[in-house]
Amino acid sequence: MAKQPTQKPETPVKGPTREIRTPADLVGRTLTRGVTPEQINARAEGGLRRAGEVREIDQERRTVELAFSSTTPVRRWFGDEVLSHEPEAVQLDRLLDGGAVLVGHDWDDQIGVVESARIDADGVGRAVVRFGRSSRADEIFQDIIDGIRRHVSVGYRVMRIEEEHREAEPNLVTVTRWEPYEISIVPVPADPSVGVGRELEIPPEGGSPAERQAAGEVTGAETQPADTHKRDSEMKTIITRDAEGNLVRAKVDADGKIVEVVEVLERAGEAETAIVQRAQEQEATRVRELTELGREYNAPDLASEMIAERRGVSEMRERLLDHLHQRSTENRQINERGGIGLTDGEAEQFSFLRAIRALANPSDRSAQEAAAFEFEASDAAADAQGRDAQGIMVPMEVLMRAPLNTGSGGATAADTGGNTIANPLLTQSFIQMLRNRTILLQLAMPLMGLVGNPDIPTQEGGATGYWIGEDDEAAEDLLSLGQRQFSPRTVAAYSEITRRTLKQSSMDIEALVRSDLALALATSLDLAGFYGTGTGDQPLGIANTNGVNVVDFGGAASGGGTALPTWAEVIEMESQIAAANADVNRMAYVQNAKMRGHFKSTQKFSGTNGAPIWESDNTVNGYRGEVTNQIQDGDVFHGDFGNVLVGMWGGLDITVDPYTHSRRGRLRIVCMQDADYVLRHPAGLCYGTDAS
């Protein structure tokens, strides 16, 4: 359309400049001059729009790089609008969070998504958008490739403005804070500075001639007088509330009284209705997500509880960890109690010695008959585990049950040889013996009587705080859960016993045999828990697990050349765990006897004649100190060993080798146990070593 030339004085006279930060403080007031961001947004009916140009096209990735905004002034109903492209002026969060690519600003016609967006130093907003594979998206993308559709427009929201009143020409409105929220492919350009203009704005119906011309509406061949750009001093159009509470665009007189309602922007009660509707949608989403989590993790009762208490998804995920752990513990206790159904008396009857004698003398009928009960229990235990025993399978009830005390009945300890065995050992079950023989099983969380390959819930990430804007929604997935699977690995160990000892029927000898087998197993289990490689049928130990903190000792070298830690390096182990928010009061330090000697002879602070690292109450840095020679020279393990789960499958498989040492009259007893380690939260542990 023809543009009316404007006569400008030689020295432009500029009016005062003001910054409007909060449009809410002007709603409902009479404006003698100027415009607010709220008026701009409300009158735009769906958002303001600016245009850009299509640049690079990647057909294989279905992406297009385009310019969507510039600093070129655009004539609006309220004056000449300029978008500031200073870095702090443009809020790109909505575009970067999967902003929509539309056709003609139609929210129901999405054809793609914004992959990236930026504001370049030349004052141009640019983005890379990716098109979908629907027929509609293919149609538009092909038109772009063919050069038919070349014009781009951006929908945006005005947040803060500065207005400059100019004589004899429209006011200059600089948008100093704005937010683009969608990018559209449009047919009508108006901004030649980037090759493609903004989509032509259609002025509000009933607007003044000056407003209609400023908005770009073609009114015919006759041009409008230049003075139509001046604002009417007697009648102003503002956004306000009428007597019924409706939000309207109305003409008001000098006293601020509504003379004419131009347009009803929002009926009274619509805002409240929208809020209620959004709240209902959010509630439905919360209930659906909680229900899905309850179904996925077999916790419908917990989901119902969280729904009734109006809890969020993040709280549900935190509670799931405790719920799943409790369920695992209950299952473990059921397995331990259930086993194959032996009563306490039957479990006490089971004899390792009778079983070993029968295995060592397969042709001895009396030995076979004496061990009939043990063979029957073994067959039941093997069936329960779904595998065949190599020799004889000791049921879980027997392993958990303490052997008979030699003090019972009429016999004395001396009569049965009880003087050779410490009394406390007689009251321990085989599992207790095993734990007492190994440091890691004492500190870790044992899961006994496992069946199959159970999954263990783990916490993969913690809660994350972040800032949100007014009326924005907080994200729910702040806590992520994971699972690690136990996989049975078979550990084998052996002990030896003389034939003369095997002929004894003493309960002390029974306890001695059990203790020797427990010691043999404990040595292998302990070593694998600390240093297992995860290969060659070994479980994965702490030292080789990803996510475990590592501190490299670079202190004074020992006699063997291995670097030993200083007090500062000992503290660093705790600091590494604390930095991962995994420090708790039940943490411990584990090292070998040589390292304990180093700690006892090394001052915390050199040259002070102060306290040594190893403290008088057998603690290190205030935490429990444990010693086992399974730990390699120069190494220290620290952390919450409750994060180490040790799984043991039901049943101990015992075989007898009477041949290896037959000339000496010895029997070799081989025991096999299925076990595995899982670290529930690796960041709760630290491995200190000389990495050089």
Buried (B, 14 or more C-beta within 10 A) or exposed (E): EEEEEEEEEEEEEEBEEEEBEEBEEBBEEBBEEBBBBBBBBBBBEEBBBBBBBBBEBEEEEBBBBBBBBBBBBBBBBBBBBBBBBEEEBBBBEBBBEEBBBBBEBEEEBBBBBBBBBBBEEEBBBBBBBBBBEEEEBBEBBEEBEEEEBBBBBBBBBBBBBBBBBBEBBBBBBBBBBBBBBBBBBBEEBBBEBBBBBBBBBEBBEBBBBBBBBBBBBEEEEEBBEEEBBEBEEEEBBBBBBEEEEBBBBBBBEEEBEBEEBBBBBBEEEEEEEEEEEEEEEEEEEBBEBBBEBBEEBEBEEBBBBBBEEEBBBBBBBBBBBEBBBEBBEEBBEEBBEBBBEBEEEBBBBBBBBBBBBBBBBEEEEEBBEBBEBBBEBBBBBBEBBEBEBBBBBBBBBBBBBBBBBBBEEEEEBEEBBBEEBEEEBBEBBBBBBBBBBBBBBBBBBBBBBBEEEBBBBBBEEEEEEEEEEEEEEEEBEBBEBEEBEBEBBEBBBBBBBEBEBBEBEBBBBBBBBBBBBBBBBBBBBBBBBBBBEBEEEBBBBBBBBEEBBEBEBBBEEBEEEBBBBBBEBBBBBBBBBEEBEBBEEEBBBBBBEBBBBBBEEBBBEEEEEEEBBBBEEEEBBEBBBBBBEBBBBBBBBBBBBBBBBBBBBBBBBBBBBBEEEEEEEBBBBBBBBBBBBBBBBBBBBBBBBBEE
